[in-house]
Amino acid sequence: MSQEVSLPHHHGQHEKAFSSLPQTDNFEQVAGVFKQLSDPVRCRIFLLLCHSEECVINIAAFMNMSSPAVAHHLRLLKYSGLVQSRRDGKEVFYRASDSDLAQELHHIIEKVMNLSCCND
């Protein structure tokens, strides 16, 4: 948990924020998710997968990228828990995870970019 810190300046109620703030190492998961979305290509792929389920070949064509490059980005997004996959025969389809985190990030991205979700 947090540690007691003697602050050089006392400004009132803001000291409560210091005492309840978790330690830096508690932010590893949060930083990891934001790291994945800090790449504009991964952010765009994630947003696409929030609206449709697609195979690597279609994503690669849409992104004008090679399939191996797209697969690399998908692996990172999947590892962070933002996308999930399913196999249908020889093809693997990807979509945004059903998690609250993925749904919230979807809405945040659209809000920041002033987009309207076609499903809302």
N, CA, C and O atoms as a printed pandas DataFrame, in Angstrom:
     atom_number atom_name residue_name chain_id  residue_number  x_coord  y_coord  z_coord
0              1         N          MET        A               1    0.841   -1.200    0.000
1              2        CA          MET        A               1    0.000    0.000    0.000
2              3         C          MET        A               1    0.871    1.243    0.000
3              4         O          MET        A               1    2.077    1.151   -0.229
4              5         N          SER        A               2    0.299    2.373    0.246
5              6        CA          SER        A               2    1.045    3.623    0.186
6              7         C          SER        A               2    1.873    3.814    1.456
7              8         O          SER        A               2    1.671    3.128    2.458
8              9         N          GLN        A               3    2.790    4.741    1.390
9             10        CA          GLN        A               3    3.662    5.022    2.517
10            11         C          GLN        A               3    3.386    6.409    3.043
11            12         O          GLN        A               3    2.892    7.271    2.318
12            13         N          GLU        A               4    3.707    6.627    4.312
13            14        CA          GLU        A               4    3.567    7.955    4.902
14            15         C          GLU        A               4    4.711    8.818    4.393
15            16         O          GLU        A               4    5.870    8.404    4.431
16            17         N          VAL        A               5    4.393    9.993    3.926
17            18        CA          VAL        A               5    5.389   10.914    3.415
18            19         C          VAL        A               5    5.193   12.250    4.111
19            20         O          VAL        A               5    4.075   12.747    4.242
20            21         N          SER        A               6    6.291   12.810    4.548
21            22        CA          SER        A               6    6.234   14.139    5.131
22            23         C          SER        A               6    6.409   15.141    3.999
23            24         O          SER        A               6    7.485   15.243    3.410
24            25         N          LEU        A               7    5.357   15.873    3.703
25            26        CA          LEU        A               7    5.380   16.814    2.584
26            27         C          LEU        A               7    5.979   18.150    3.024
27            28         O          LEU        A               7    5.722   18.618    4.133
28            29         N          PRO        A               8    6.777   18.756    2.150
29            30        CA          PRO        A               8    7.396   20.037    2.510
30            31         C          PRO        A               8    6.392   21.194    2.578
31            32         O          PRO        A               8    6.589   22.149    3.329
32            33         N          HIS        A               9    5.311   21.099    1.785
33            34        CA          HIS        A               9    4.276   22.142    1.808
34            35         C          HIS        A               9    2.940   21.504    2.135
35            36         O          HIS        A               9    2.640   20.410    1.657
36            37         N          HIS        A              10    2.151   22.166    2.929
37            38        CA          HIS        A              10    0.827   21.661    3.296
38            39         C          HIS        A              10   -0.225   22.591    2.705
39            40         O          HIS        A              10   -0.325   23.762    3.071
40            41         N          HIS        A              11   -1.014   22.031    1.770
41            42        CA          HIS        A              11   -1.996   22.847    1.053
42            43         C          HIS        A              11   -3.428   22.457    1.380
43            44         O          HIS        A              11   -4.347   22.854    0.664
44            45         N          GLY        A              12   -3.632   21.713    2.408
45            46        CA          GLY        A              12   -4.998   21.364    2.785
46            47         C          GLY        A              12   -5.352   19.933    2.442
47            48         O          GLY        A              12   -4.588   19.007    2.715
48            49         N          GLN        A              13   -6.521   19.760    1.839
49            50        CA          GLN        A              13   -7.082   18.430    1.620
50            51         C          GLN        A              13   -6.327   17.586    0.606
51            52         O          GLN        A              13   -6.551   16.376    0.568
52            53         N          HIS        A              14   -5.473   18.129   -0.194
53            54        CA          HIS        A              14   -4.773   17.363   -1.225
54            55         C          HIS        A              14   -3.866   16.297   -0.645
55            56         O          HIS        A              14   -3.500   15.356   -1.348
56            57         N          GLU        A              15   -3.487   16.423    0.641
57            58        CA          GLU        A              15   -2.635   15.416    1.253
58            59         C          GLU        A              15   -3.329   14.057    1.316
59            60         O          GLU        A              15   -2.652   13.029    1.366
60            61         N          LYS        A              16   -4.651   14.027    1.314
61            62        CA          LYS        A              16   -5.382   12.761    1.298
62            63         C          LYS        A              16   -5.075   11.975    0.028
63            64         O          LYS        A              16   -5.002   10.747    0.057
64            65         N          ALA        A              17   -4.895   12.680   -1.081
65            66        CA          ALA        A              17   -4.575   12.015   -2.344
66            67         C          ALA        A              17   -3.231   11.310   -2.246
67            68         O          ALA        A              17   -3.067   10.216   -2.787
68            69         N          PHE        A              18   -2.272   11.919   -1.566
69            70        CA          PHE        A              18   -0.960   11.290   -1.413
70            71         C          PHE        A              18   -1.053   10.019   -0.583
71            72         O          PHE        A              18   -0.418    9.016   -0.907
72            73         N          SER        A              19   -1.834   10.057    0.478
73            74        CA          SER        A              19   -1.893    8.901    1.378
74            75         C          SER        A              19   -2.656    7.721    0.778
75            76         O          SER        A              19   -2.426    6.583    1.185
76            77         N          SER        A              20   -3.550    7.958   -0.170
77            78        CA          SER        A              20   -4.320    6.861   -0.761
78            79         C          SER        A              20   -3.775    6.395   -2.113
79            80         O          SER        A              20   -4.306    5.448   -2.693
80            81         N          LEU        A              21   -2.734    7.040   -2.621
81            82        CA          LEU        A              21   -2.184    6.689   -3.925
82            83         C          LEU        A              21   -1.363    5.401   -3.828
83            84         O          LEU        A              21   -0.435    5.326   -3.024
84            85         N          PRO        A              22   -1.693    4.379   -4.640
85            86        CA          PRO        A              22   -0.924    3.127   -4.606
86            87         C          PRO        A              22    0.530    3.338   -5.037
87            88         O          PRO        A              22    0.865    4.340   -5.670
88            89         N          GLN        A              23    1.372    2.390   -4.688
89            90        CA          GLN        A              23    2.776    2.434   -5.069
90            91         C          GLN        A              23    2.918    2.271   -6.578
91            92         O          GLN        A              23    2.020    1.738   -7.230
92            93         N          THR        A              24    4.019    2.719   -7.130
93            94        CA          THR        A              24    4.271    2.701   -8.569
94            95         C          THR        A              24    4.145    1.308   -9.163
95            96         O          THR        A              24    3.572    1.154  -10.242
96            97         N          ASP        A              25    4.666    0.287   -8.486
97            98        CA          ASP        A              25    4.617   -1.062   -9.050
98            99         C          ASP        A              25    3.194   -1.603   -9.168
99           100         O          ASP        A              25    2.973   -2.588   -9.871
100          101         N          ASN        A              26    2.239   -0.990   -8.504
101          102        CA          ASN        A              26    0.838   -1.394   -8.643
102          103         C          ASN        A              26    0.230   -0.924   -9.966
103          104         O          ASN        A              26   -0.890   -1.313  -10.300
104          105         N          PHE        A              27    0.945   -0.103  -10.713
105          106        CA          PHE        A              27    0.448    0.440  -11.973
106          107         C          PHE        A              27    0.962   -0.318  -13.192
107          108         O          PHE        A              27    0.736    0.118  -14.321
108          109         N          GLU        A              28    1.644   -1.438  -12.993
109          110        CA          GLU        A              28    2.226   -2.198  -14.095
110          111         C          GLU        A              28    1.171   -2.603  -15.129
111          112         O          GLU        A              28    1.383   -2.423  -16.328
112          113         N          GLN        A              29    0.041   -3.146  -14.678
113          114        CA          GLN        A              29   -1.002   -3.587  -15.609
114          115         C          GLN        A              29   -1.583   -2.404  -16.374
115          116         O          GLN        A              29   -1.793   -2.485  -17.584
116          117         N          VAL        A              30   -1.840   -1.315  -15.674
117          118        CA          VAL        A              30   -2.398   -0.122  -16.317
118          119         C          VAL        A              30   -1.420    0.413  -17.363
119          120         O          VAL        A              30   -1.814    0.727  -18.487
120          121         N          ALA        A              31   -0.158    0.515  -16.992
121          122        CA          ALA        A              31    0.853    1.026  -17.917
122          123         C          ALA        A              31    0.989    0.101  -19.124
123          124         O          ALA        A              31    1.191    0.570  -20.244
124          125         N          GLY        A              32    0.880   -1.211  -18.903
125          126        CA          GLY        A              32    0.972   -2.163  -20.005
126          127         C          GLY        A              32   -0.145   -1.992  -21.013
127          128         O          GLY        A              32    0.093   -2.050  -22.219
128          129         N          VAL        A              33   -1.354   -1.781  -20.535
129          130        CA          VAL        A              33   -2.499   -1.581  -21.435
130          131         C          VAL        A              33   -2.319   -0.288  -22.225
131          132         O          VAL        A              33   -2.514   -0.264  -23.440
132          133         N          PHE        A              34   -1.948    0.778  -21.533
133          134        CA          PHE        A              34   -1.757    2.049  -22.239
134          135         C          PHE        A              34   -0.575    1.972  -23.199
135          136         O          PHE        A              34   -0.577    2.630  -24.240
136          137         N          LYS        A              35    0.422    1.182  -22.860
137          138        CA          LYS        A              35    1.559    1.009  -23.770
138          139         C          LYS        A              35    1.089    0.387  -25.081
139          140         O          LYS        A              35    1.527    0.798  -26.155
140          141         N          GLN        A              36    0.204   -0.596  -25.000
141          142        CA          GLN        A              36   -0.296   -1.225  -26.222
142          143         C          GLN        A              36   -1.090   -0.230  -27.062
143          144         O          GLN        A              36   -0.979   -0.227  -28.288
144          145         N          LEU        A              37   -1.869    0.591  -26.428
145          146        CA          LEU        A              37   -2.692    1.549  -27.177
146          147         C          LEU        A              37   -1.939    2.828  -27.530
147          148         O          LEU        A              37   -2.485    3.700  -28.205
148          149         N          SER        A              38   -0.689    2.947  -27.080
149          150        CA          SER        A              38    0.087    4.137  -27.440
150          151         C          SER        A              38    0.597    4.063  -28.874
151          152         O          SER        A              38    1.044    5.066  -29.430
152          153         N          ASP        A              39    0.532    2.888  -29.466
153          154        CA          ASP        A              39    0.922    2.727  -30.863
154          155         C          ASP        A              39   -0.306    3.018  -31.730
155          156         O          ASP        A              39   -1.339    2.375  -31.544
156          157         N          PRO        A              40   -0.228    3.966  -32.673
157          158        CA          PRO        A              40   -1.409    4.324  -33.461
158          159         C          PRO        A              40   -1.963    3.175  -34.299
159          160         O          PRO        A              40   -3.172    3.098  -34.516
160          161         N          VAL        A              41   -1.099    2.287  -34.771
161          162        CA          VAL        A              41   -1.575    1.133  -35.558
162          163         C          VAL        A              41   -2.387    0.205  -34.669
163          164         O          VAL        A              41   -3.476   -0.224  -35.050
164          165         N          ARG        A              42   -1.866   -0.109  -33.487
165          166        CA          ARG        A              42   -2.618   -0.994  -32.576
166          167         C          ARG        A              42   -3.911   -0.342  -32.125
167          168         O          ARG        A              42   -4.932   -1.015  -31.984
168          169         N          CYS        A              43   -3.877    0.950  -31.900
169          170        CA          CYS        A              43   -5.089    1.659  -31.490
170          171         C          CYS        A              43   -6.146    1.564  -32.593
171          172         O          CYS        A              43   -7.324    1.342  -32.310
172          173         N          ARG        A              44   -5.727    1.732  -33.838
173          174        CA          ARG        A              44   -6.661    1.654  -34.974
174          175         C          ARG        A              44   -7.198    0.236  -35.141
175          176         O          ARG        A              44   -8.391    0.047  -35.379
176          177         N          ILE        A              45   -6.320   -0.765  -35.017
177          178        CA          ILE        A              45   -6.767   -2.163  -35.101
178          179         C          ILE        A              45   -7.752   -2.463  -33.985
179          180         O          ILE        A              45   -8.784   -3.093  -34.216
180          181         N          PHE        A              46   -7.435   -2.013  -32.772
181          182        CA          PHE        A              46   -8.334   -2.239  -31.640
182          183         C          PHE        A              46   -9.703   -1.624  -31.909
183          184         O          PHE        A              46  -10.729   -2.262  -31.672
184          185         N          LEU        A              47   -9.723   -0.390  -32.401
185          186        CA          LEU        A              47  -11.002    0.267  -32.675
186          187         C          LEU        A              47  -11.784   -0.472  -33.758
187          188         O          LEU        A              47  -13.002   -0.616  -33.653
188          189         N          LEU        A              48  -11.094   -0.938  -34.794
189          190        CA          LEU        A              48  -11.751   -1.743  -35.829
190          191         C          LEU        A              48  -12.394   -2.978  -35.212
191          192         O          LEU        A              48  -13.531   -3.324  -35.533
192          193         N          LEU        A              49  -11.652   -3.645  -34.318
193          194        CA          LEU        A              49  -12.153   -4.884  -33.719
194          195         C          LEU        A              49  -13.226   -4.640  -32.660
195          196         O          LEU        A              49  -13.901   -5.574  -32.228
196          197         N          CYS        A              50  -13.380   -3.401  -32.250
197          198        CA          CYS        A              50  -14.504   -3.061  -31.360
198          199         C          CYS        A              50  -15.817   -3.081  -32.127
199          200         O          CYS        A              50  -16.890   -3.199  -31.535
200          201         N          HIS        A              51  -15.725   -2.965  -33.462
201          202        CA          HIS        A              51  -16.924   -2.873  -34.293
202          203         C          HIS        A              51  -17.160   -4.095  -35.172
203          204         O          HIS        A              51  -18.248   -4.260  -35.723
204          205         N          SER        A              52  -16.145   -4.956  -35.309
205          206        CA          SER        A              52  -16.338   -6.134  -36.143
206          207         C          SER        A              52  -15.322   -7.207  -35.783
207          208         O          SER        A              52  -14.257   -6.930  -35.232
208          209         N          GLU        A              53  -15.680   -8.409  -36.104
209          210        CA          GLU        A              53  -14.765   -9.536  -35.949
210          211         C          GLU        A              53  -14.133   -9.776  -37.314
211          212         O          GLU        A              53  -14.840   -9.889  -38.315
212          213         N          GLU        A              54  -12.811   -9.855  -37.360
213          214        CA          GLU        A              54  -12.114   -9.966  -38.637
214          215         C          GLU        A              54  -10.966  -10.956  -38.549
215          216         O          GLU        A              54  -10.435  -11.228  -37.473
216          217         N          CYS        A              55  -10.593  -11.490  -39.714
217          218        CA          CYS        A              55   -9.423  -12.359  -39.807
218          219         C          CYS        A              55   -8.194  -11.490  -40.091
219          220         O          CYS        A              55   -8.313  -10.331  -40.489
220          221         N          VAL        A              56   -7.027  -12.068  -39.879
221          222        CA          VAL        A              56   -5.772  -11.335  -40.062
222          223         C          VAL        A              56   -5.648  -10.789  -41.485
223          224         O          VAL        A              56   -5.208   -9.655  -41.678
224          225         N          ILE        A              57   -6.032  -11.589  -42.478
225          226        CA          ILE        A              57   -5.880  -11.174  -43.878
226          227         C          ILE        A              57   -6.735   -9.936  -44.173
227          228         O          ILE        A              57   -6.275   -9.018  -44.852
228          229         N          ASN        A              58   -7.960   -9.903  -43.676
229          230        CA          ASN        A              58   -8.813   -8.728  -43.892
230          231         C          ASN        A              58   -8.270   -7.506  -43.160
231          232         O          ASN        A              58   -8.277   -6.398  -43.696
232          233         N          ILE        A              59   -7.799   -7.715  -41.930
233          234        CA          ILE        A              59   -7.235   -6.591  -41.173
234          235         C          ILE        A              59   -6.010   -6.049  -41.907
235          236         O          ILE        A              59   -5.847   -4.837  -42.045
236          237         N          ALA        A              60   -5.151   -6.956  -42.376
237          238        CA          ALA        A              60   -3.941   -6.549  -43.099
238          239         C          ALA        A              60   -4.299   -5.751  -44.349
239          240         O          ALA        A              60   -3.669   -4.732  -44.632
240          241         N          ALA        A              61   -5.301   -6.201  -45.097
241          242        CA          ALA        A              61   -5.724   -5.483  -46.307
242          243         C          ALA        A              61   -6.268   -4.106  -45.944
243          244         O          ALA        A              61   -5.935   -3.111  -46.587
244          245         N          PHE        A              62   -7.094   -4.056  -44.926
245          246        CA          PHE        A              62   -7.681   -2.781  -44.503
246          247         C          PHE        A              62   -6.602   -1.815  -44.027
247          248         O          PHE        A              62   -6.663   -0.619  -44.312
248          249         N          MET        A              63   -5.616   -2.338  -43.302
249          250        CA          MET        A              63   -4.551   -1.510  -42.734
250          251         C          MET        A              63   -3.431   -1.237  -43.744
251          252         O          MET        A              63   -2.526   -0.446  -43.475
252          253         N          ASN        A              64   -3.497   -1.897  -44.908
253          254        CA          ASN        A              64   -2.437   -1.792  -45.913
254          255         C          ASN        A              64   -1.087   -2.195  -45.321
255          256         O          ASN        A              64   -0.080   -1.500  -45.467
256          257         N          MET        A              65   -1.110   -3.352  -44.644
257          258        CA          MET        A              65    0.079   -3.893  -43.978
258          259         C          MET        A              65    0.222   -5.362  -44.332
259          260         O          MET        A              65   -0.709   -5.972  -44.858
260          261         N          SER        A              66    1.365   -5.920  -44.051
261          262        CA          SER        A              66    1.555   -7.354  -44.261
262          263         C          SER        A              66    0.856   -8.133  -43.149
263          264         O          SER        A              66    0.678   -7.629  -42.040
264          265         N          SER        A              67    0.468   -9.353  -43.458
265          266        CA          SER        A              67   -0.172  -10.208  -42.448
266          267         C          SER        A              67    0.729  -10.447  -41.243
267          268         O          SER        A              67    0.241  -10.398  -40.115
268          269         N          PRO        A              68    2.045  -10.708  -41.434
269          270        CA          PRO        A              68    2.903  -10.894  -40.259
270          271         C          PRO        A              68    2.966   -9.646  -39.359
271          272         O          PRO        A              68    3.010   -9.765  -38.135
272          273         N          ALA        A              69    2.971   -8.477  -39.957
273          274        CA          ALA        A              69    3.001   -7.245  -39.155
274          275         C          ALA        A              69    1.717   -7.103  -38.345
275          276         O          ALA        A              69    1.756   -6.748  -37.167
276          277         N          VAL        A              70    0.581   -7.380  -38.978
277          278        CA          VAL        A              70   -0.703   -7.311  -38.278
278          279         C          VAL        A              70   -0.763   -8.374  -37.190
279          280         O          VAL        A              70   -1.243   -8.105  -36.089
280          281         N          ALA        A              71   -0.284   -9.570  -37.484
281          282        CA          ALA        A              71   -0.275  -10.651  -36.489
282          283         C          ALA        A              71    0.540  -10.248  -35.262
283          284         O          ALA        A              71    0.170  -10.572  -34.134
284          285         N          HIS        A              72    1.634   -9.552  -35.478
285          286        CA          HIS        A              72    2.452   -9.063  -34.360
286          287         C          HIS        A              72    1.641   -8.118  -33.471
287          288         O          HIS        A              72    1.636   -8.265  -32.249
288          289         N          HIS        A              73    0.959   -7.155  -34.081
289          290        CA          HIS        A              73    0.136   -6.213  -33.312
290          291         C          HIS        A              73   -0.995   -6.941  -32.595
291          292         O          HIS        A              73   -1.300   -6.632  -31.443
292          293         N          LEU        A              74   -1.615   -7.900  -33.262
293          294        CA          LEU        A              74   -2.709   -8.657  -32.643
294          295         C          LEU        A              74   -2.215   -9.467  -31.449
295          296         O          LEU        A              74   -2.913   -9.573  -30.440
296          297         N          ARG        A              75   -1.031  -10.032  -31.555
297          298        CA          ARG        A              75   -0.450  -10.795  -30.445
298          299         C          ARG        A              75   -0.293   -9.910  -29.214
299          300         O          ARG        A              75   -0.621  -10.317  -28.100
300          301         N          LEU        A              76    0.208   -8.701  -29.424
301          302        CA          LEU        A              76    0.385   -7.774  -28.304
302          303         C          LEU        A              76   -0.955   -7.350  -27.703
303          304         O          LEU        A              76   -1.096   -7.277  -26.483
304          305         N          LEU        A              77   -1.926   -7.075  -28.556
305          306        CA          LEU        A              77   -3.256   -6.703  -28.059
306          307         C          LEU        A              77   -3.914   -7.855  -27.317
307          308         O          LEU        A              77   -4.593   -7.651  -26.310
308          309         N          LYS        A              78   -3.712   -9.055  -27.814
309          310        CA          LYS        A              78   -4.291  -10.233  -27.158
310          311         C          LYS        A              78   -3.617  -10.480  -25.812
311          312         O          LYS        A              78   -4.284  -10.792  -24.825
312          313         N          TYR        A              79   -2.302  -10.340  -25.776
313          314        CA          TYR        A              79   -1.559  -10.534  -24.533
314          315         C          TYR        A              79   -2.017   -9.538  -23.462
315          316         O          TYR        A              79   -2.061   -9.872  -22.278
316          317         N          SER        A              80   -2.352   -8.334  -23.877
317          318        CA          SER        A              80   -2.802   -7.322  -22.912
318          319         C          SER        A              80   -4.266   -7.508  -22.515
319          320         O          SER        A              80   -4.764   -6.808  -21.633
320          321         N          GLY        A              81   -4.952   -8.447  -23.160
321          322        CA          GLY        A              81   -6.348   -8.720  -22.811
322          323         C          GLY        A              81   -7.361   -7.848  -23.523
323          324         O          GLY        A              81   -8.548   -7.887  -23.196
324          325         N          LEU        A              82   -6.915   -7.061  -24.490
325          326        CA          LEU        A              82   -7.840   -6.158  -25.180
326          327         C          LEU        A              82   -8.578   -6.816  -26.331
327          328         O          LEU        A              82   -9.675   -6.384  -26.684
328          329         N          VAL        A              83   -7.998   -7.857  -26.928
329          330        CA          VAL        A              83   -8.682   -8.590  -27.991
330          331         C          VAL        A              83   -8.669  -10.079  -27.672
331          332         O          VAL        A              83   -7.852  -10.559  -26.886
332          333         N          GLN        A              84   -9.575  -10.781  -28.289
333          334        CA          GLN        A              84   -9.654  -12.239  -28.157
334          335         C          GLN        A              84   -9.800  -12.831  -29.541
335          336         O          GLN        A              84  -10.154  -12.143  -30.498
336          337         N          SER        A              85   -9.522  -14.114  -29.630
337          338        CA          SER        A              85   -9.571  -14.765  -30.932
338          339         C          SER        A              85  -10.363  -16.060  -30.850
339          340         O          SER        A              85  -10.589  -16.617  -29.776
340          341         N          ARG        A              86  -10.776  -16.516  -32.026
341          342        CA          ARG        A              86  -11.414  -17.827  -32.147
342          343         C          ARG        A              86  -10.993  -18.418  -33.484
343          344         O          ARG        A              86  -10.816  -17.701  -34.469
344          345         N          ARG        A              87  -10.840  -19.697  -33.501
345          346        CA          ARG        A              87  -10.433  -20.390  -34.717
346          347         C          ARG        A              87  -11.665  -20.988  -35.383
347          348         O          ARG        A              87  -12.524  -21.568  -34.718
348          349         N          ASP        A              88  -11.741  -20.842  -36.697
349          350        CA          ASP        A              88  -12.791  -21.460  -37.506
350          351         C          ASP        A              88  -12.074  -22.131  -38.677
351          352         O          ASP        A              88  -11.753  -21.481  -39.672
352          353         N          GLY        A              89  -11.831  -23.418  -38.552
353          354        CA          GLY        A              89  -11.053  -24.124  -39.568
354          355         C          GLY        A              89   -9.628  -23.641  -39.538
355          356         O          GLY        A              89   -8.968  -23.696  -38.500
356          357         N          LYS        A              90   -9.144  -23.164  -40.674
357          358        CA          LYS        A              90   -7.770  -22.670  -40.750
358          359         C          LYS        A              90   -7.655  -21.182  -40.433
359          360         O          LYS        A              90   -6.549  -20.666  -40.271
360          361         N          GLU        A              91   -8.780  -20.498  -40.347
361          362        CA          GLU        A              91   -8.745  -19.057  -40.102
362          363         C          GLU        A              91   -8.929  -18.741  -38.626
363          364         O          GLU        A              91   -9.649  -19.431  -37.904
364          365         N          VAL        A              92   -8.255  -17.673  -38.201
365          366        CA          VAL        A              92   -8.407  -17.159  -36.846
366          367         C          VAL        A              92   -9.060  -15.788  -36.950
367          368         O          VAL        A              92   -8.609  -14.922  -37.700
368          369         N          PHE        A              93  -10.116  -15.611  -36.193
369          370        CA          PHE        A              93  -10.852  -14.353  -36.187
370          371         C          PHE        A              93  -10.597  -13.629  -34.871
371          372         O          PHE        A              93  -10.514  -14.250  -33.811
372          373         N          TYR        A              94  -10.475  -12.318  -34.955
373          374        CA          TYR        A              94  -10.204  -11.482  -33.792
374          375         C          TYR        A              94  -11.322  -10.481  -33.593
375          376         O          TYR        A              94  -11.955  -10.022  -34.544
376          377         N          ARG        A              95  -11.547  -10.154  -32.324
377          378        CA          ARG        A              95  -12.511   -9.110  -31.970
378          379         C          ARG        A              95  -12.094   -8.536  -30.627
379          380         O          ARG        A              95  -11.289   -9.131  -29.911
380          381         N          ALA        A              96  -12.633   -7.403  -30.296
381          382        CA          ALA        A              96  -12.337   -6.804  -28.996
382          383         C          ALA        A              96  -12.874   -7.716  -27.895
383          384         O          ALA        A              96  -13.910   -8.361  -28.059
384          385         N          SER        A              97  -12.176   -7.760  -26.800
385          386        CA          SER        A              97  -12.610   -8.569  -25.660
386          387         C          SER        A              97  -13.929   -8.057  -25.114
387          388         O          SER        A              97  -14.279   -6.890  -25.286
388          389         N          ASP        A              98  -14.645   -8.936  -24.461
389          390        CA          ASP        A              98  -15.919   -8.567  -23.845
390          391         C          ASP        A              98  -15.731   -7.900  -22.484
391          392         O          ASP        A              98  -16.708   -7.603  -21.797
392          393         N          SER        A              99  -14.490   -7.668  -22.097
393          394        CA          SER        A              99  -14.211   -7.135  -20.760
394          395         C          SER        A              99  -14.689   -5.693  -20.617
395          396         O          SER        A              99  -14.801   -4.953  -21.595
396          397         N          ASP        A             100  -14.962   -5.322  -19.387
397          398        CA          ASP        A             100  -15.330   -3.931  -19.097
398          399         C          ASP        A             100  -14.208   -2.994  -19.514
399          400         O          ASP        A             100  -14.463   -1.906  -20.030
400          401         N          LEU        A             101  -12.965   -3.412  -19.292
401          402        CA          LEU        A             101  -11.818   -2.592  -19.656
402          403         C          LEU        A             101  -11.807   -2.291  -21.153
403          404         O          LEU        A             101  -11.654   -1.136  -21.551
404          405         N          ALA        A             102  -11.968   -3.315  -21.981
405          406        CA          ALA        A             102  -11.956   -3.119  -23.438
406          407         C          ALA        A             102  -13.106   -2.209  -23.866
407          408         O          ALA        A             102  -12.925   -1.343  -24.721
408          409         N          GLN        A             103  -14.272   -2.398  -23.284
409          410        CA          GLN        A             103  -15.422   -1.567  -23.644
410          411         C          GLN        A             103  -15.211   -0.109  -23.232
411          412         O          GLN        A             103  -15.553    0.808  -23.979
412          413         N          GLU        A             104  -14.651    0.097  -22.049
413          414        CA          GLU        A             104  -14.383    1.464  -21.594
414          415         C          GLU        A             104  -13.335    2.137  -22.472
415          416         O          GLU        A             104  -13.486    3.302  -22.839
416          417         N          LEU        A             105  -12.274    1.408  -22.809
417          418        CA          LEU        A             105  -11.238    1.976  -23.673
418          419         C          LEU        A             105  -11.788    2.303  -25.059
419          420         O          LEU        A             105  -11.412    3.308  -25.661
420          421         N          HIS        A             106  -12.668    1.460  -25.555
421          422        CA          HIS        A             106  -13.340    1.722  -26.838
422          423         C          HIS        A             106  -14.039    3.074  -26.788
423          424         O          HIS        A             106  -13.877    3.897  -27.689
424          425         N          HIS        A             107  -14.809    3.298  -25.743
425          426        CA          HIS        A             107  -15.553    4.559  -25.625
426          427         C          HIS        A             107  -14.624    5.755  -25.403
427          428         O          HIS        A             107  -14.885    6.851  -25.900
428          429         N          ILE        A             108  -13.555    5.540  -24.664
429          430        CA          ILE        A             108  -12.596    6.629  -24.441
430          431         C          ILE        A             108  -11.936    7.032  -25.750
431          432         O          ILE        A             108  -11.816    8.221  -26.044
432          433         N          ILE        A             109  -11.509    6.052  -26.538
433          434        CA          ILE        A             109  -10.878    6.354  -27.826
434          435         C          ILE        A             109  -11.835    7.148  -28.708
435          436         O          ILE        A             109  -11.447    8.148  -29.311
436          437         N          GLU        A             110  -13.080    6.701  -28.781
437          438        CA          GLU        A             110  -14.055    7.414  -29.608
438          439         C          GLU        A             110  -14.324    8.818  -29.083
439          440         O          GLU        A             110  -14.503    9.758  -29.858
440          441         N          LYS        A             111  -14.350    8.948  -27.770
441          442        CA          LYS        A             111  -14.587   10.273  -27.193
442          443         C          LYS        A             111  -13.416   11.203  -27.499
443          444         O          LYS        A             111  -13.622   12.355  -27.883
444          445         N          VAL        A             112  -12.204   10.715  -27.332
445          446        CA          VAL        A             112  -11.023   11.534  -27.603
446          447         C          VAL        A             112  -10.966   11.935  -29.069
447          448         O          VAL        A             112  -10.564   13.051  -29.397
448          449         N          MET        A             113  -11.363   11.037  -29.940
449          450        CA          MET        A             113  -11.306   11.307  -31.381
450          451         C          MET        A             113  -12.591   11.943  -31.920
451          452         O          MET        A             113  -12.710   12.177  -33.123
452          453         N          ASN        A             114  -13.550   12.222  -31.032
453          454        CA          ASN        A             114  -14.835   12.797  -31.422
454          455         C          ASN        A             114  -15.557   11.945  -32.451
455          456         O          ASN        A             114  -16.107   12.456  -33.426
456          457         N          LEU        A             115  -15.547   10.636  -32.218
457          458        CA          LEU        A             115  -16.246    9.706  -33.106
458          459         C          LEU        A             115  -17.545    9.260  -32.453
459          460         O          LEU        A             115  -17.696    9.319  -31.233
460          461         N          SER        A             116  -18.465    8.821  -33.273
461          462        CA          SER        A             116  -19.694    8.228  -32.779
462          463         C          SER        A             116  -19.677    6.757  -33.095
463          464         O          SER        A             116  -19.444    6.352  -34.234
464          465         N          CYS        A             117  -19.924    5.965  -32.082
465          466        CA          CYS        A             117  -19.985    4.525  -32.278
466          467         C          CYS        A             117  -21.232    4.196  -33.090
467          468         O          CYS        A             117  -22.330    4.659  -32.780
468          469         N          CYS        A             118  -21.050    3.401  -34.120
469          470        CA          CYS        A             118  -22.203    3.072  -34.962
470          471         C          CYS        A             118  -23.167    2.128  -34.257
471          472         O          CYS        A             118  -24.290    1.936  -34.724
472          473         N          ASN        A             119  -22.746    1.528  -33.130
473          474        CA          ASN        A             119  -23.614    0.580  -32.409
474          475         C          ASN        A             119  -24.407    1.251  -31.310
475          476         O          ASN        A             119  -25.298    0.621  -30.741
476          477         N          ASP        A             120  -24.125    2.502  -30.984
477          478        CA          ASP        A             120  -24.817    3.167  -29.871
478          479         C          ASP        A             120  -26.007    3.950  -30.359
479          480         O          ASP        A             120  -26.706    4.573  -29.561
